[in-house]
Amino acid sequence: MNFKALTVGLTVASAATFAMAKPVAYQIDPTHTGTVFSWSHFGFSTPSANFSDIQGVISVDNAKPSNSSVNVTIPLSSLNTNVKALDEHLKTADFFDAAKYPNITFKSTKVQAISKTKYKITGNLTVKDVTKPVVLDAVLNKQGVHPMTKAESIGFNATTSFDRSAFGVGGYVPNVGDKITVNITTEASVPAAQPAVK
């Protein structure tokens, strides 16, 4: 047996396998994911509201973060300000027009590693059929096996801000602030392999 040839062959095979490695797709856990946004109310207060039932996939390439991506859908039906009348008003055509545009989406176009735990995620935010670029400042909280689910998991916090009027949601500007600040927290896990259908 030619051990040298075998070693070279294994090395080449390993390199090829590494080169073909794909980002790991983590499914967002909507029960541990939240998006809270806040705004100025006539300068007197800074109310906030949140979205839940968020769906999507975070694809992570640890070796080459620029290959990573984020794809998220936020249902407007989950909007909660803790004021029922305001929830209903925000879903009307005065603001989000949820009957016509039921979802907000974010799809990344670029992921940049700032450090081992900090990232800038540029992507397209779509609200009311208006798409504009926004940048998320993201922090990796933890990556590893979840102690409860035993699934490979990952968690991030992220922040961003933008002018809501740019997305056609400019009701009562400037008295009610145009600038929206968004805080996001999320957990995501690799789905368990499904048994083959016989």
C-alpha positions as CSV (number, residue, x, y, z in Angstrom):
1,M,0.0,0.0,0.0
2,N,1.3,3.4,-0.9
3,F,0.8,5.3,2.4
4,K,2.1,8.6,0.9
5,A,-0.5,8.5,-1.9
6,L,-3.2,7.6,0.6
7,T,-2.3,10.5,2.9
8,V,-2.2,12.9,0.0
9,G,-5.6,11.5,-1.2
10,L,-7.2,11.9,2.2
11,T,-5.8,15.5,2.5
12,V,-7.3,16.4,-0.9
13,A,-10.6,14.8,0.0
14,S,-10.7,16.7,3.4
15,A,-9.9,20.0,1.7
16,A,-12.6,19.3,-0.9
17,T,-15.1,18.5,1.8
18,F,-14.2,21.7,3.7
19,A,-14.5,23.7,0.5
20,M,-18.0,22.3,-0.2
21,A,-19.2,22.9,3.4
22,K,-22.3,25.0,3.5
23,P,-23.6,27.4,6.1
24,V,-25.6,25.8,8.9
25,A,-29.3,26.7,8.7
26,Y,-30.9,27.6,12.1
27,Q,-34.7,27.8,12.3
28,I,-35.9,30.8,14.3
29,D,-37.7,29.8,17.5
30,P,-40.7,32.2,17.6
31,T,-41.3,31.5,21.3
32,H,-37.9,33.0,22.1
33,T,-37.8,35.7,19.5
34,G,-39.1,39.2,19.9
35,T,-38.9,42.6,18.1
36,V,-39.6,45.7,20.1
37,F,-39.8,49.1,18.4
38,S,-40.1,52.5,20.0
39,W,-40.8,56.1,19.0
40,S,-41.2,59.6,20.4
41,H,-44.8,60.6,21.3
42,F,-44.9,64.4,21.0
43,G,-41.6,64.6,22.9
44,F,-43.3,63.6,26.2
45,S,-42.7,59.9,26.2
46,T,-41.2,57.0,24.3
47,P,-43.8,54.3,23.9
48,S,-42.9,50.8,22.6
49,A,-44.6,47.9,20.9
50,N,-43.6,44.4,19.9
51,F,-44.1,41.8,17.2
52,S,-44.2,38.0,17.9
53,D,-44.7,34.8,16.0
54,I,-41.6,35.7,13.9
55,Q,-40.6,33.1,11.4
56,G,-37.3,32.6,9.4
57,V,-33.9,31.1,9.0
58,I,-30.5,32.3,10.1
59,S,-27.8,30.6,8.0
60,V,-24.4,30.8,9.7
61,D,-20.9,30.1,8.3
62,N,-18.4,30.2,11.2
63,A,-15.4,29.8,8.9
64,K,-16.5,32.6,6.5
65,P,-19.2,34.9,8.1
66,S,-19.7,36.7,4.8
67,N,-21.5,33.6,3.6
68,S,-24.0,33.9,6.4
69,S,-27.5,35.2,5.8
70,V,-30.8,36.1,7.5
71,N,-34.3,35.7,6.1
72,V,-37.2,36.8,8.4
73,T,-41.0,37.2,8.2
74,I,-42.9,39.3,10.8
75,P,-46.7,39.0,10.7
76,L,-48.5,42.3,11.4
77,S,-51.3,40.3,13.1
78,S,-48.9,39.9,16.0
79,L,-48.5,43.6,16.6
80,N,-49.0,44.5,20.3
81,T,-48.8,48.0,21.9
82,N,-50.8,46.9,25.0
83,V,-53.5,49.4,23.9
84,K,-56.1,47.6,21.8
85,A,-57.4,50.7,20.1
86,L,-53.9,51.6,19.0
87,D,-53.2,48.1,17.7
88,E,-56.3,48.3,15.5
89,H,-55.4,51.8,14.3
90,L,-51.8,50.9,13.4
91,K,-53.1,48.0,11.3
92,T,-55.3,50.3,9.2
93,A,-54.4,52.1,6.0
94,D,-53.3,55.1,8.1
95,F,-50.2,53.1,9.0
96,F,-49.4,49.5,8.1
97,D,-52.5,48.6,6.1
98,A,-52.2,45.0,7.4
99,A,-55.2,43.7,5.4
100,K,-53.3,44.5,2.1
101,Y,-49.8,44.0,3.4
102,P,-49.9,41.3,6.1
103,N,-46.2,40.8,6.6
104,I,-43.0,42.7,7.2
105,T,-39.9,41.0,5.8
106,F,-36.1,41.3,6.1
107,K,-33.6,39.6,3.8
108,S,-29.9,40.2,4.3
109,T,-27.7,41.2,1.4
110,K,-24.4,41.4,3.3
111,V,-22.9,40.0,6.6
112,Q,-19.8,41.6,7.9
113,A,-17.9,40.3,11.0
114,I,-16.6,43.2,13.2
115,S,-15.2,40.8,15.8
116,K,-15.8,37.3,17.0
117,T,-19.2,38.3,18.5
118,K,-20.2,41.5,16.7
119,Y,-21.6,41.7,13.1
120,K,-23.1,44.3,10.8
121,I,-26.0,42.8,8.8
122,T,-27.1,44.8,5.8
123,G,-30.4,43.8,4.3
124,N,-33.7,44.8,2.6
125,L,-36.6,45.7,4.9
126,T,-40.0,45.5,3.2
127,V,-43.0,47.3,4.7
128,K,-46.2,48.0,2.8
129,D,-44.5,46.8,-0.4
130,V,-41.8,49.4,0.1
131,T,-38.2,48.0,0.2
132,K,-35.3,50.0,1.7
133,P,-31.9,49.0,3.0
134,V,-31.3,48.9,6.7
135,V,-28.3,47.8,8.8
136,L,-28.5,45.6,11.9
137,D,-25.8,45.8,14.6
138,A,-25.9,42.2,15.9
139,V,-24.2,40.6,18.8
140,L,-23.7,36.8,19.1
141,N,-24.9,35.7,22.5
142,K,-24.2,32.0,22.4
143,Q,-23.7,29.1,20.0
144,G,-23.8,25.5,20.9
145,V,-26.0,22.6,22.1
146,H,-29.1,23.9,23.9
147,P,-29.3,22.3,27.3
148,M,-33.1,21.7,27.1
149,T,-33.7,20.7,23.5
150,K,-30.3,19.2,22.9
151,A,-30.4,20.8,19.4
152,E,-27.5,22.9,17.9
153,S,-28.6,26.4,18.7
154,I,-27.6,30.0,18.3
155,G,-28.8,33.3,19.8
156,F,-28.4,37.0,18.9
157,N,-29.4,40.4,19.9
158,A,-29.6,43.2,17.3
159,T,-30.5,46.8,17.0
160,T,-31.3,49.2,14.1
161,S,-33.2,52.4,13.5
162,F,-34.8,54.1,10.4
163,D,-37.4,56.7,9.4
164,R,-40.9,55.1,9.2
165,S,-42.0,57.7,6.7
166,A,-39.6,56.1,4.2
167,F,-41.8,53.0,4.2
168,G,-45.1,54.9,3.8
169,V,-46.0,54.7,7.5
170,G,-45.6,58.4,8.3
171,G,-48.9,59.2,10.0
172,Y,-48.7,62.1,12.5
173,V,-45.0,62.9,11.7
174,P,-43.3,65.1,13.0
175,N,-45.4,65.3,16.2
176,V,-45.2,61.5,16.6
177,G,-41.6,60.7,15.9
178,D,-40.4,59.6,12.5
179,K,-37.4,57.8,13.8
180,I,-38.1,54.2,14.9
181,T,-35.6,52.3,17.1
182,V,-35.8,48.5,17.0
183,N,-34.4,46.0,19.4
184,I,-34.4,42.3,18.5
185,T,-33.5,39.2,20.4
186,T,-33.7,35.7,18.9
187,E,-32.9,32.0,19.4
188,A,-32.7,29.6,16.5
189,S,-31.9,25.9,16.3
190,V,-31.0,23.3,13.7
191,P,-34.2,21.3,13.0
192,A,-34.1,17.6,14.0
193,A,-33.6,15.2,11.1
194,Q,-36.9,13.8,10.0
195,P,-37.1,10.0,9.6
196,A,-37.1,8.7,6.0
197,V,-40.4,7.9,4.5
198,K,-40.6,4.2,3.7
